[in-house]
Amino acid sequence: MNIQELINQQMDHFIEKLMSKDQLSHEKLIEVASHVGAYLIRTRHIQNKGIASQEIDLVLQSVFAFIHTNFENQFHTEDFILIKETTSNLLKDPSFDQEIEDYFKEFYT
């Protein structure tokens, strides 16, 4: 499974969960996209003991592609910048590994 397929699968799952709880919103989708991107970047970093900037860009571009394809004309450049910044800030948090686990738990209960 390539990065785009993985992101599509994860985003579809989380969006379905949000919809079932009537919680899908513009802001919530940005939040989920940022967490998915950060999680994949962190996972690749752990697996490879490092990550190239090109790989980070590929993850973010794949997240953006999912949103653009599924929510055409509903998200703008500012939203993609916010996702990128939020993803970066999540990864800078020293307790990221625990926080991301806690964040995703809500989607599996």
HUCOR-V815771 format. One record per helix or strand of 2 or more residues. SS is the DSSP state (2 for helix, 1 for strand). FROM is the first residue (numbers start at 1). TO is the last residue. If there is no record, write none. Layout:
{{SS:FROM:TO} {SS:FROM:TO}}
This chain:
{{2:3:20} {2:26:48} {2:53:70} {2:77:92} {2:96:105}}
